[in-house]
Structure formats: C-alpha cells, structure tokens
Amino acid sequence: MKRMDVVKTDDGWKAQSGGNTVRGTKAPTKAETVKQTAAVAKKSDEAVSVRIHKGTGGIQEERTYPRSADPRKSKG
C-alpha cells in the first residue's frame, strides 16, 4: 500500500510520499492540502494510506483510499 503524509512546512502544508512532494498537494492551509491529497489518492491505481500530521509533527488521523482497502474494521 502506498503512503502519503500531509505535513507542515515553512511555507504551508504539503503531501509527501517517499520523501518527495506529491504533485498538486502544496497549499497554504491544512484543510486545502488534505482535500487535494484525497483527490490524488482517489485517482491512484493502488490503495493509498494518507497520514495527516499535526503542526507539531504527531499523527492526527489516518485515512485509506479506497475505503475497502482499510486493513482493519473499526468505528470511526
């Protein structure tokens, strides 16, 4: 499963995969970056895990696209 991390940078937010910025996911706000990253993940041919980080670096939330590829069944 491919992984993308939404992280804070000096000039806003961006998604990274394998240490490289994912094209089309750099934005000044976290919400905008998450929206753009979800759109990229939904278009991917393989399952994608998106980790959304807090501004301090810790993981806030993790989402899987498509949802059917989620490795565990849980509420929320």
Protein Blocks (a to p, Z undefined) as FASTA:
>chain_A
ZZddddddfkbcaddeehiacehiacfbfklmmmmmmmmmmmpmbdcddddddfkopafb
dcdddfklpmbdceZZ
